[in-house]
Amino acid sequence: MNIITSKIIELLRNNLGDSRNIKRFYFGNPVELASADLLAIFVQPLSKEVNQLDNVNDEITGRILIGVCIDPAQYEGKKTDEATAERFLSEIEGGRNPDGSPIKNSIMYVLRNNFTLEGTSINQSHETIWGEREMTGGVAKEIHIYITVKAKVKNT
């Protein structure tokens, strides 16, 4: 799972780092964050199941958490009828353009269209949960995206 997690971080850094102005990328869910650390993305392996396919290969099925954490104060705007921090989180997760096409600098688009690790398929299914977390100096908004991956690996 460490290779897959590192590959996800590399892909997100290369495809979203500059375009989304992401300051930090973490391997694992950081315990403490400050406003200066945000906008941050973290990738955390959660579970791994191994099934032997034959005497040479195993199939690994894993669940991985991708988190995006933002300071809502950075998204305050003049629109009083819209929570702009939540809009940003919706769009970076896997948002759609007005014509229905996927937003290309979103996490789901990047993973579906750029993940190449031999013998690995990513995002068989995913679930996203919105929430908040305490941070130094206030409360951050965040999403947790839970994805599945399957990888065929040698067991010898």
N, C-alpha and C positions, 0 to 999 in steps of 0.2 A: 504493500500500500504506500510505502514511502516514495517509490518511483512515480506512481500515479499522482500522488499528492503534489510532488515537486513539479511534475509536468503541468498540472492544472495551474499552479502558481505562476510558472513560466509563461504559459499561454495568456493568462489574465494580465500579467504585468506587460507583456509585449503588445497586447491588443487593446487594453483598456487603460493602462497606466497614464499615458499622456492625454489621450482623448477624453478621459473622465477625471483627470487631475487627481488621481489616487496617490496618496502620500506614502502609505505603508502597506506591505504585504506580509502576512504572517503564516508560518507553518504552525498550526495549532491556534486555539482560541485564546487570545491574550486575557489575562486576569484583570489587568487594569489598563484603561485607556484614558488619555487626556484629550482635550479639544485639539491640541497641537498635533496629535497623532492621526487625526481624521481628515480626510476620508480614508478608511482602511478596509482591506479585504483580508479575511483569514480562511484557511482551508484546513480542516481537521478530519482525519479518518475516524470513523465511529465504530464500524464493525467489519468483520471479515469472516467469510465462511469458505472453507476449502473442501472441494469434492474431488476425489480421485477419478479421472476419466479412464486411465489405463496405467500400464506400468511405467509410462514415460511422462504423462501430462496430468496436471491438475487444473481444475477450473476454480478460480477465485471469484466470489461475488462479494463486493464491498459496498458499504454505505458511507458516503462522505458528506460532510457539512461544509458549505461555502457560505461565509457570512460577510455581509456588507454593513459597516457601521459608519454613521454620519452624525455630525453636529447639526441639529435642526436650525440653529441660529444662523448658519451659513446659507440657508435657503429661504430666509424670511424675505418676503416681497410685499408688494403693494396690493396683491390680490387677497382680499380678506375672505373670499369664498373658496379658497383652495389651500390645502396643506402641501406646500411645494416640496417639503422633505419627503413626504410619502409618495408624491408623484415621481420624484427622482428615483426612489427605491423601486417603484413599479416598473419604471423604464429600464433601469440597469439590470433588473432581474431577467426580463425577457419580454420587454415591451414591444408594442406594435406601432407602426406609423399610421397616419390617418387612412392610408389606402389598404391597410391590413397586412402589409409586408413587415417582417421582423426588423427591429432596430439592430443594426449591425454592430454597434458598440454596446451590446448587452451580453451578460454572462452566458445565457442559454445559446445565443447565436454563436458566440466564440467557441463554446464547447462543441456544439453540433457540427460546426463547419471547419474547425481547425485542429481537433484532437487527433493526433496520429501517434499511436504507440502500438507496435506490432502485437497482434493477438488480443487487443483490448477494445471493448465497445463501452461507450460511456453514455450515461443519461438514458437508460432503459425506461426510467420513470423519474419524476422529481416532484417534490412538494416544497412549497414556500410558506414560511410563517413570518408575520410581521410582529415586531415588538419593540421594547425599549430596554436600556441598561443604564445603570448608574455609571457615571464617569467623573473624573476629577473636574469639578466646576459645573456639574449639571447632569442632565439626562440626555443620552444619545438615542437616536432612532436606529433600528437595524432590521435586517431580514436574515433569516436562516433558510438556505436552499439545501434540501436534502436530495442527493442524487445517488443513483446506483451505478456501479461499474462491474463489468465482467471481464476477466482476463484469463487466457489460457497460458499456463506457464509449465516449464519442465519441472518435474519433481525429483530428478536424479542429478 
